[in-house]
Amino acid sequence: MIDTHVHHFDLERFRYPWLEDPEFDELRRDYSPEQYRADAGDHELEGWVHVQAEVDHAADPVRETAWITTLTEQAAAAGEPAPLACVVFADLRSGDLEQVLERQCAHPLTRGVRHEVWCDPESIRADIPREDMLSDPDWVRGYRRLADFGLSFDLLAFPRQLGQAADIFADVPGVPVVLDHFGVPDPDGDPGLETWRAGVAALARLPHAYAKLSGLSMLGTPRAAERARPVIAELLELFGPRRCMFGSNFPVERPGGDFPSMYEVFLETLGELSAADRDEVLSGTARRFYRL
């Protein structure tokens, strides 16, 4: 298994504004590779992808990448599984974007960028922008620059934004894009998931778009295969197993239960796949997309 969505925290080294929200009290602690390996337990683990953890955007984002590189080097020296790649942060609107990307790419683990675009003008959460990035010409120009650096993009957006995102991405086929966390379906706010269904279908029509089956608790808690199965089945149908990948979203997923129970539910939803297709979702797609 290659886990494509893990976050590491070091609260003395970095400030994480979103973790200061009382909603995330349970998560406000360090999270190291050792802790992740303990969470993953006995599951056969090849390695994982560290996804930028929303360090304070006022800080130099390359510091987080350099830190993960050090963690990987330490794990490799000990013969332990480690981060195999990094999805780094860069503000795609920034005037110094090119310099930031050059510095990020100097670290060999760098494979892609995540600049969260889920937008809610009324939100008070530090990790949900009030600005509509997808409608900002500077953001779109910055997104196009990713192709020049051979970088992919992790998309975190609400279902109502996915059609607009697909229109932008269609013009930049040189940037592989993966939809994080199932596309954040919201059964309460989107009855019948009609908005979600239209959005993910628009993305799936792009041959360079992929889906990350991550953040299982976003589909409701307690986690249940019967709740997750129709969403995962639809994404597998739209994208195909060769464009779907597994992600745990640990430790953010931890309040919903431990890793083994999460992984058991996830594997149950894949039960009807052939062994070859199951291997694609668990590792093959990740290996190709993140060039591992």
WOCOR-V492351 format. One record per residue. N is the residue number from 1. PHI is phi in whole degrees, 0 to 359 (* if undefined). PSI is psi in radians with two decimals (NA if undefined). OMEGA is omega as a letter, one per 40 degrees, with the letter a starting at -180 (NA if undefined). Layout:
BEGIN
n: [N:N]
phi: [PHI:PHI]
psi: [PSI:PSI]
omega: [OMEGA:OMEGA]
END
This chain:
BEGIN
n: [1:2:3:4:5:6:7:8:9:10:11:12:13:14:15:16:17:18:19:20:21:22:23:24:25:26:27:28:29:30:31:32:33:34:35:36:37:38:39:40:41:42:43:44:45:46:47:48:49:50:51:52:53:54:55:56:57:58:59:60:61:62:63:64:65:66:67:68:69:70:71:72:73:74:75:76:77:78:79:80:81:82:83:84:85:86:87:88:89:90:91:92:93:94:95:96:97:98:99:100:101:102:103:104:105:106:107:108:109:110:111:112:113:114:115:116:117:118:119:120:121:122:123:124:125:126:127:128:129:130:131:132:133:134:135:136:137:138:139:140:141:142:143:144:145:146:147:148:149:150:151:152:153:154:155:156:157:158:159:160:161:162:163:164:165:166:167:168:169:170:171:172:173:174:175:176:177:178:179:180:181:182:183:184:185:186:187:188:189:190:191:192:193:194:195:196:197:198:199:200:201:202:203:204:205:206:207:208:209:210:211:212:213:214:215:216:217:218:219:220:221:222:223:224:225:226:227:228:229:230:231:232:233:234:235:236:237:238:239:240:241:242:243:244:245:246:247:248:249:250:251:252:253:254:255:256:257:258:259:260:261:262:263:264:265:266:267:268:269:270:271:272:273:274:275:276:277:278:279:280:281:282:283:284:285:286:287:288:289:290:291:292]
phi: [*:245:273:266:209:229:242:252:237:219:285:278:278:227:257:242:307:292:286:280:288:306:301:248:307:291:263:281:199:297:218:254:303:298:291:295:300:294:297:292:63:272:293:291:244:278:160:208:251:277:254:317:254:58:298:318:294:284:275:290:293:288:298:296:296:297:295:297:301:296:299:294:298:295:294:298:295:268:72:253:303:207:302:263:200:235:260:262:262:208:282:291:268:289:292:255:304:300:294:297:294:300:290:297:287:291:267:295:282:295:235:202:235:233:239:300:242:301:235:212:301:265:290:248:282:291:262:241:297:274:273:270:299:296:263:266:303:295:295:297:297:296:301:298:294:301:298:292:255:67:256:268:224:265:260:244:213:279:306:293:264:290:296:296:299:299:297:293:292:300:274:229:293:281:247:299:232:235:277:280:54:65:85:51:296:226:301:285:272:224:305:76:55:292:295:300:298:293:293:291:294:298:292:296:290:272:294:261:255:230:233:258:273:221:73:302:292:296:271:117:233:297:300:211:298:293:280:281:303:294:291:295:298:292:293:296:292:287:264:83:301:284:235:237:217:273:215:276:61:276:269:300:283:302:301:277:136:280:297:303:291:297:293:297:297:298:298:298:288:263:301:271:284:292:301:293:291:297:296:298:295:279:204:299:297:301:297:285:298:267:54:271]
psi: [2.36:2.05:2.09:0.15:1.58:2.49:2.33:2.47:2.51:1.76:-0.31:-0.56:-0.64:2.73:2.32:1.62:-0.63:-0.49:-0.18:-0.17:2.29:-0.43:-0.44:0.45:-0.70:-0.36:-0.15:1.31:2.81:2.65:1.92:2.95:-0.64:-0.73:-0.66:-0.78:-0.65:-0.70:-0.75:-0.40:-2.29:0.05:2.43:1.91:2.04:-0.61:-2.99:2.96:2.14:2.21:2.29:2.41:0.49:0.86:2.63:2.12:-0.23:-0.28:2.84:2.01:-0.31:-0.39:-0.69:-0.75:-0.73:-0.67:-0.79:-0.66:-0.73:-0.74:-0.69:-0.74:-0.72:-0.74:-0.72:-0.70:-0.50:0.00:0.47:2.64:2.63:3.02:2.30:-0.32:2.84:2.35:1.96:2.95:2.44:2.35:1.90:-0.16:-0.15:2.51:-0.39:0.45:-0.78:-0.73:-0.71:-0.78:-0.66:-0.76:-0.67:-0.74:-0.20:-0.29:2.13:-0.28:-0.30:2.18:-0.50:3.12:2.52:2.08:1.84:2.30:-0.02:2.26:2.33:1.83:-0.37:-0.09:2.55:0.07:2.42:-0.34:0.10:1.92:2.57:-0.36:2.58:1.58:-0.71:-0.36:0.06:2.03:-0.56:-0.68:-0.77:-0.71:-0.71:-0.70:-0.74:-0.52:-0.40:-0.56:-0.60:-0.36:0.05:0.56:2.61:3.10:2.30:2.12:2.07:1.88:2.79:2.71:-0.63:-0.24:-0.16:-0.61:-0.75:-0.72:-0.75:-0.66:-0.71:-0.82:-0.49:-0.52:-0.05:1.17:-0.21:-0.05:1.77:2.41:2.46:2.33:2.07:2.63:0.80:0.06:0.31:1.00:2.54:1.53:-0.53:-0.77:-0.18:1.31:2.27:0.00:0.60:-0.74:-0.78:-0.80:-0.74:-0.69:-0.83:-0.54:-0.67:-0.72:-0.73:-0.40:-0.25:2.13:-0.32:0.25:2.48:2.94:2.34:2.07:1.46:2.77:0.95:-0.58:-0.30:-0.32:0.09:2.64:2.62:2.62:2.45:2.35:-0.61:-0.47:-0.67:-0.54:-0.82:-0.59:-0.83:-0.71:-0.69:-0.70:-0.68:-0.65:-0.73:-0.80:-0.49:2.65:-0.50:-0.06:0.36:2.54:2.65:2.44:2.36:-0.53:0.58:2.52:0.06:-0.52:-0.21:-0.71:-0.36:-0.09:3.04:2.98:-0.85:-0.70:-0.66:-0.82:-0.61:-0.76:-0.75:-0.83:-0.60:-0.62:-0.30:0.13:-0.48:-0.07:2.67:2.85:-0.68:-0.73:-0.64:-0.71:-0.60:-0.83:-0.66:-0.41:-0.67:-0.81:-0.75:-0.74:-0.70:-0.84:-0.81:0.11:0.98:NA]
omega: [i:a:a:a:i:i:i:a:i:a:i:a:a:i:i:a:a:i:i:i:i:i:a:i:a:a:a:i:i:i:a:i:i:a:i:i:i:i:a:i:a:a:a:a:i:a:a:i:i:i:a:a:i:i:i:a:i:a:i:a:a:i:i:a:i:i:i:i:i:i:i:i:i:i:i:i:i:a:a:i:a:i:i:a:i:i:a:i:i:i:a:i:a:i:i:a:a:i:i:a:i:a:i:a:i:i:a:i:a:i:a:a:i:i:a:a:i:a:i:a:a:a:i:i:a:a:i:a:i:a:i:a:a:i:a:a:i:i:a:i:i:i:a:a:a:i:a:a:i:a:i:i:i:a:i:a:i:a:a:a:a:i:i:i:a:i:i:a:a:a:a:a:i:i:i:a:i:i:a:i:i:a:i:i:a:a:a:a:a:a:a:a:a:i:i:a:i:a:a:i:i:i:a:i:i:a:a:i:a:i:i:i:a:i:a:a:i:i:i:i:e:a:a:a:a:i:a:a:a:i:i:i:a:i:i:i:a:a:a:a:a:i:i:a:a:i:a:a:i:e:a:a:a:i:i:a:a:a:a:a:i:a:i:i:a:a:i:i:i:a:a:i:i:i:a:i:i:i:i:a:a:a:a:i:i:a:i:a:a:i:a:NA]
END
